Amino acid sequence: MKRIIDTENTNIIGPKIKEARTSAGMSQKELSEKLELMAVYTCRGSISRIENGKRAVTDIEIDAISKILDVSLDFLFGRE
């Protein structure tokens, strides 16, 4: 299947997730564990790849991450 994105990055919110996570004083492992409690199974390695823009993020993951980190979707998408 052809890629529809012309850049190396596969998401635009990774750096904002990392910013919010570190501001909350949370490790990638802790974020992964909190996601699991919400039935969103994303391992620590996947969190790392998301933050580095190397893995796409599902809408379910984005919603759960915003709730866990207590940030808006607008923040994650850089609209505020």
FIKE-384722 format. One record per atom (N, C-alpha, C): residue number from 1; residue in three letters; atom name; y, z, x. Coordinates in Angstrom, 1 decimal, decimal comma, m for minus. Last residue first. Layout:
REM FIKE-384722
R   num   residuo   atomo        y        z        x
R   NUM       ALA      CA        Y        Z        X
...
***
This chain:
REM FIKE-384722
R   num   residuo   atomo        y        z        x
R    80       GLU       N     25,3     20,2     m3,3
R    80       GLU      CA     26,3     21,3     m3,5
R    80       GLU       C     26,6     21,8     m2,1
R    79       ARG       N     23,4     18,3     m2,9
R    79       ARG      CA     24,4     18,0     m3,8
R    79       ARG       C     25,4     19,1     m4,1
R    78       GLY       N     21,0     18,5     m1,5
R    78       GLY      CA     22,3     18,3     m0,8
R    78       GLY       C     23,4     18,0     m1,7
R    77       PHE       N     18,7     19,1     m2,7
R    77       PHE      CA     19,0     17,7     m2,6
R    77       PHE       C     20,3     17,4     m2,0
R    76       LEU       N     18,8     21,9     m2,7
R    76       LEU      CA     17,7     21,2     m2,0
R    76       LEU       C     18,0     19,7     m1,8
R    75       PHE       N     21,0     22,2     m4,5
R    75       PHE      CA     21,1     22,7     m3,1
R    75       PHE       C     20,0     21,9     m2,3
R    74       ASP       N     19,9     21,2     m6,9
R    74       ASP      CA     21,1     20,6     m6,3
R    74       ASP       C     21,2     21,0     m4,8
R    73       LEU       N     18,0     23,1     m7,4
R    73       LEU      CA     17,6     21,8     m7,0
R    73       LEU       C     18,7     21,0     m6,4
R    72       SER       N     19,0     26,3     m6,0
R    72       SER      CA     19,0     25,3     m7,0
R    72       SER       C     18,4     24,0     m6,5
R    71       VAL       N     17,0     29,0     m4,8
R    71       VAL      CA     18,0     28,0     m4,6
R    71       VAL       C     17,9     27,0     m5,7
R    70       ASP       N     14,9     30,9     m4,4
R    70       ASP      CA     16,0     31,2     m5,2
R    70       ASP       C     17,2     30,3     m4,9
R    69       LEU       N     12,5     30,4     m3,3
R    69       LEU      CA     13,6     30,6     m2,3
R    69       LEU       C     14,9     30,9     m3,1
R    68       ILE       N     11,0     30,1     m5,6
R    68       ILE      CA     10,6     31,1     m4,6
R    68       ILE       C     11,8     31,4     m3,7
R    67       LYS       N     12,3     27,9     m6,9
R    67       LYS      CA     12,2     29,2     m7,5
R    67       LYS       C     11,9     30,3     m6,5
R    66       SER       N     12,0     25,9     m5,0
R    66       SER      CA     13,3     26,3     m5,4
R    66       SER       C     13,3     27,7     m6,1
R    65       ILE       N      9,2     25,7     m4,9
R    65       ILE      CA      9,9     26,1     m3,7
R    65       ILE       C     11,3     26,6     m4,1
R    64       ALA       N      8,6     24,7     m7,6
R    64       ALA      CA      8,1     26,1     m7,1
R    64       ALA       C      8,9     26,6     m5,9
R    63       ASP       N      9,9     22,2     m7,4
R    63       ASP      CA     10,3     23,2     m8,5
R    63       ASP       C      9,9     24,6     m8,0
R    62       ILE       N      8,5     21,0     m5,3
R    62       ILE      CA     10,0     21,2     m5,3
R    62       ILE       C     10,4     22,3     m6,2
R    61       GLU       N      5,9     20,9     m6,4
R    61       GLU      CA      6,2     21,7     m5,1
R    61       GLU       C      7,7     22,0     m5,1
R    60       ILE       N      6,3     19,2     m8,5
R    60       ILE      CA      5,8     20,5     m8,8
R    60       ILE       C      6,1     21,4     m7,6
R    59       ASP       N      7,0     16,8     m7,2
R    59       ASP      CA      8,0     17,5     m8,1
R    59       ASP       C      7,6     18,9     m8,4
R    58       THR       N      5,9     16,8     m3,8
R    58       THR      CA      5,7     16,5     m5,2
R    58       THR       C      6,8     17,3     m6,0
R    57       VAL       N      7,0     15,3     m0,9
R    57       VAL      CA      7,0     16,6     m1,6
R    57       VAL       C      6,8     16,2     m3,1
R    56       ALA       N      5,6     13,8      2,1
R    56       ALA      CA      6,3     13,7      0,8
R    56       ALA       C      6,1     15,0      0,1
R    55       ARG       N      6,1     14,6      5,5
R    55       ARG      CA      5,2     14,6      4,3
R    55       ARG       C      6,1     14,6      3,0
R    54       LYS       N      8,0     14,7      7,4
R    54       LYS      CA      6,8     13,8      7,7
R    54       LYS       C      5,8     13,8      6,5
R    53       GLY       N     10,2     16,3      7,5
R    53       GLY      CA     10,3     15,0      6,8
R    53       GLY       C      9,1     14,1      7,0
R    52       ASN       N      9,9     18,9      8,4
R    52       ASN      CA     10,2     17,9      9,4
R    52       ASN       C     10,3     16,5      8,8
R    51       GLU       N      9,1     20,2      6,0
R    51       GLU      CA     10,4     20,5      6,7
R    51       GLU       C     10,8     19,5      7,7
R    50       ILE       N      6,6     19,0      5,7
R    50       ILE      CA      7,6     18,8      4,7
R    50       ILE       C      9,0     19,1      5,4
R    49       ARG       N      5,2     20,0      7,9
R    49       ARG      CA      5,4     18,6      7,8
R    49       ARG       C      6,5     18,2      6,8
R    48       SER       N      5,3     22,8      7,3
R    48       SER      CA      5,9     22,3      8,5
R    48       SER       C      6,2     20,8      8,4
R    47       ILE       N      3,8     22,8      4,9
R    47       ILE      CA      5,2     23,2      4,9
R    47       ILE       C      5,9     22,7      6,1
R    46       SER       N      1,3     22,0      6,0
R    46       SER      CA      2,1     21,1      5,1
R    46       SER       C      3,5     21,4      5,0
R    45       GLY       N      0,7     24,3      7,4
R    45       GLY      CA      0,9     23,0      8,1
R    45       GLY       C      1,6     22,0      7,3
R    44       ARG       N      0,3     26,1      5,3
R    44       ARG      CA      1,4     26,3      6,3
R    44       ARG       C      1,7     25,0      7,0
R    43       CYS       N     m0,6     24,3      2,2
R    43       CYS      CA     m0,8     25,1      3,4
R    43       CYS       C      0,4     25,2      4,4
R    42       THR       N     m0,2     24,6     m1,1
R    42       THR      CA      0,4     23,9      0,0
R    42       THR       C      0,3     24,8      1,3
R    41       TYR       N     m0,9     24,8     m4,2
R    41       TYR      CA     m1,6     25,0     m3,0
R    41       TYR       C     m1,1     24,1     m1,9
R    40       VAL       N      0,3     26,5     m6,6
R    40       VAL      CA      0,7     25,4     m5,9
R    40       VAL       C      0,2     25,5     m4,5
R    39       ALA       N      0,0     28,9     m8,1
R    39       ALA      CA     m1,0     27,8     m8,2
R    39       ALA       C     m0,6     26,5     m7,7
R    38       MET       N      1,6     30,8     m7,3
R    38       MET      CA      2,1     30,0     m8,4
R    38       MET       C      1,2     28,8     m8,7
R    37       LEU       N      0,4     31,7     m5,0
R    37       LEU      CA      0,4     32,6     m6,2
R    37       LEU       C      0,9     31,9     m7,5
R    36       GLU       N      1,0     29,6     m3,3
R    36       GLU      CA     m0,4     29,8     m3,8
R    36       GLU       C     m0,4     30,7     m5,0
R    35       LEU       N      3,6     30,2     m2,7
R    35       LEU      CA      3,3     29,0     m3,5
R    35       LEU       C      1,9     29,1     m4,1
R    34       LYS       N      3,2     32,4     m1,2
R    34       LYS      CA      3,9     32,6     m2,4
R    34       LYS       C      3,7     31,4     m3,3
R    33       GLU       N      1,9     31,2      1,0
R    33       GLU      CA      1,2     32,3      0,2
R    33       GLU       C      1,9     32,5     m1,1
R    32       SER       N      4,0     29,5      2,0
R    32       SER      CA      2,7     29,0      1,5
R    32       SER       C      1,9     30,0      0,6
R    31       LEU       N      5,8     31,5      2,8
R    31       LEU      CA      6,1     30,5      1,7
R    31       LEU       C      4,9     29,9      1,1
R    30       GLU       N      4,4     32,7      4,8
R    30       GLU      CA      4,7     33,5      3,6
R    30       GLU       C      5,1     32,6      2,5
R    29       LYS       N      4,2     30,6      6,6
R    29       LYS      CA      3,0     31,1      6,1
R    29       LYS       C      3,3     31,9      4,8
R    28       GLN       N      6,8     30,2      7,3
R    28       GLN      CA      6,2     29,1      6,6
R    28       GLN       C      4,9     29,7      5,9
R    27       SER       N      8,6     33,3      6,6
R    27       SER      CA      7,9     32,4      7,5
R    27       SER       C      7,3     31,3      6,6
R    26       MET       N     11,9     34,2      5,6
R    26       MET      CA     10,5     34,0      5,2
R    26       MET       C      9,9     33,0      6,2
R    25       GLY       N     14,6     34,7      5,3
R    25       GLY      CA     13,8     35,5      6,3
R    25       GLY       C     12,3     35,4      6,1
R    24       ALA       N     16,2     33,2      3,9
R    24       ALA      CA     15,5     34,2      3,1
R    24       ALA       C     14,7     35,1      4,0
R    23       SER       N     16,9     31,4      5,9
R    23       SER      CA     18,0     32,3      5,3
R    23       SER       C     17,4     33,4      4,6
R    22       THR       N     14,5     30,0      6,1
R    22       THR      CA     14,9     30,9      7,2
R    22       THR       C     16,0     31,8      6,7
R    21       ARG       N     14,6     28,7      3,6
R    21       ARG      CA     13,5     29,6      3,9
R    21       ARG       C     13,9     30,5      5,1
R    20       ALA       N     16,9     27,1      3,7
R    20       ALA      CA     16,7     28,2      2,7
R    20       ALA       C     15,6     29,2      3,0
R    19       GLU       N     16,2     25,5      5,9
R    19       GLU      CA     17,4     26,3      5,9
R    19       GLU       C     17,3     27,4      4,9
R    18       LYS       N     13,9     24,2      4,9
R    18       LYS      CA     13,8     25,0      6,1
R    18       LYS       C     15,0     26,0      6,2
R    17       ILE       N     15,0     22,8      2,8
R    17       ILE      CA     13,9     23,8      2,5
R    17       ILE       C     13,9     24,8      3,7
R    16       LYS       N     16,7     21,1      4,1
R    16       LYS      CA     17,3     22,1      3,2
R    16       LYS       C     16,2     23,2      2,9
R    15       PRO       N     14,9     19,5      5,5
R    15       PRO      CA     15,8     20,4      6,3
R    15       PRO       C     16,4     21,4      5,4
R    14       GLY       N     13,5     18,3      3,2
R    14       GLY      CA     12,8     19,1      4,2
R    14       GLY       C     13,8     20,0      4,9
R    13       ILE       N     14,6     16,4      1,5
R    13       ILE      CA     14,9     17,8      1,2
R    13       ILE       C     14,3     18,8      2,3
R    12       ILE       N     13,8     13,9      1,7
R    12       ILE      CA     15,2     14,1      2,1
R    12       ILE       C     15,5     15,6      2,0
R    11       ASN       N     10,8     12,4      3,0
R    11       ASN      CA     11,5     13,2      2,0
R    11       ASN       C     12,9     13,5      2,6
R    10       THR       N      9,8     10,9      5,1
R    10       THR      CA      9,3     10,7      3,8
R    10       THR       C      9,8     11,6      2,7
R     9       ASN       N     11,3      9,3      7,9
R     9       ASN      CA     11,2     10,5      7,0
R     9       ASN       C     10,7     10,1      5,6
R     8       GLU       N     11,7      6,8      8,9
R     8       GLU      CA     10,5      7,5      9,3
R     8       GLU       C     10,3      8,7      8,4
R     7       THR       N     12,7      4,4      6,4
R     7       THR      CA     13,0      5,3      7,4
R     7       THR       C     11,7      6,0      7,8
R     6       ASP       N     12,4      2,8      4,1
R     6       ASP      CA     12,6      2,2      5,4
R     6       ASP       C     12,9      3,1      6,5
R     5       ILE       N     10,0      3,1      1,6
R     5       ILE      CA     11,1      3,8      2,3
R     5       ILE       C     11,2      3,2      3,7
R     4       ILE       N      7,8      2,1      0,5
R     4       ILE      CA      9,1      1,7     m0,1
R     4       ILE       C     10,3      2,3      0,6
R     3       ARG       N      5,0      0,8      2,1
R     3       ARG      CA      5,9      1,9      2,0
R     3       ARG       C      7,2      1,3      1,4
R     2       LYS       N      2,2     m0,8      0,5
R     2       LYS      CA      3,5     m0,9      1,3
R     2       LYS       C      4,3      0,4      1,1
R     1       MET       N     m1,2      0,0      0,8
R     1       MET      CA      0,0      0,0      0,0
R     1       MET       C      1,2      0,0      0,9
***
